[in-house]
Amino acid sequence: MLFLGPIVFIFLLDFRTAPVITGLSDVISFTTRTGTQQGVRSHVLRVETHRELAAWVKSIVTCTYEACTETGQVSCPCAWQDEQCELVLQLDKGISLIGHDGQIRWQYPFEAIRATGDDGNRFLWIDFGPPSDELVRFAYAI
């Protein structure tokens, strides 16, 4: 999770249906994670029906896409292989890493991202799928 703009970087992590008491209706909940200036915040939200869950997911995806469209590009300082860099996300070009000298270290379209993760505090990793199969790890500049 990057600390760039709360609406731009919000992830719908998962949802679950679990019976509270046997025979009663299930509880449907979903979790979001949002990057803020104070760190990553997680929120668990409960809905009554699967239709409400679908409406929430659709709204989150739509609003996030609209925010990205309006913003166009976001960037943040980071450390990569002991070098101070800038991680740049552009809606039309994908994700790239710019070194302190202004040179592009690497660039990938968003479609190349196979998985991402973070420690909820300072580190981010991105797994770019084939053909490179590169696993990139960053430290946030705080």
ABEGO torsion letter per residue (X at the ends): XBBAEAAABBBBABBBBBBABBGBBBBBBBBBBBBBAAEBBBBBBBBABAAAAAAAAAAAAAAAAAAAAAAGBBBBBBBBGGBBBBBBBBAAAEBBBBBAAGBBABBBBAAABABBBBAGAABBBBBBBOAAGBBBBBBBBX
